[in-house]
Amino acid sequence: MENQFQDGKVEVIEAWYMDDSEEDQRLPHHREPKEFIPLSKLSELGILSWRLNADDWENDENLKKIREARGYSYMDICDVCPEKLPNYEAKLKNFFEEHLHTDEEIRYCLEGSGYFDVRDQNDQWIRVAVKKGGMIVLPAGMYHRFTLDSDNYIKAMRLFVGEPVWTPYNRPHDHLPARKEYVEKIINRGGTQAVEAR
């Protein structure tokens, strides 16, 4: 399934190594010179991604196929922007705390855009920019964080296997089984296989 629905993906998902600046988290934070990375690098880290038709998501057969193949039974849609998210500034700050989950984090961008920052095998930050039509799956046990970009808006579909559990475990939580499994499957093996959905 991870090799399907790839046409035009680089137009809605791109990634680069981040600088160490403490400036506004919503800025791109490129290194100088810019250091883009191929999306295949994200696959090595266990991240799945697709480009789907966000204009007709309710009738999209490709989305349906992904949901069925990966067991994503739960779905909701959330707007992250100052006008629609209560306690916006506090929530955005919380999203940007480095954390992991014991289940996959699945996000499908229906409108707007945002950044998912993930750690590579050497613990360096990679910024993953996701725009309308981009869908990504961060594996359980992967340290990451989220922020909006300077447009301050994303409408995202959240998917989950079974009843959703949104509990973030702020770093460090290396003792959790999901983290140990991720390290064993991805980090210790050089990132050669995708993490299976639970």
Secondary structure, DSSP 8 states (H G I E B T S, - for coil): -TTSS-TTGGGTEEEEEB----S-TTS--B-SS--EE-HHHHHHTT-EEEE--GGGGGG-HHHHHHHHHHT--EEEEEEESTTTSTTHHHHHHHHTS-EE-SS-EEEEEEEEEEEEEEE-TTS-EEEEEEETTEEEEE-TT--EEEEE-TT--EEEEEEESSS-----EES--TTSHHHHHHIIIIITTTS-S-----
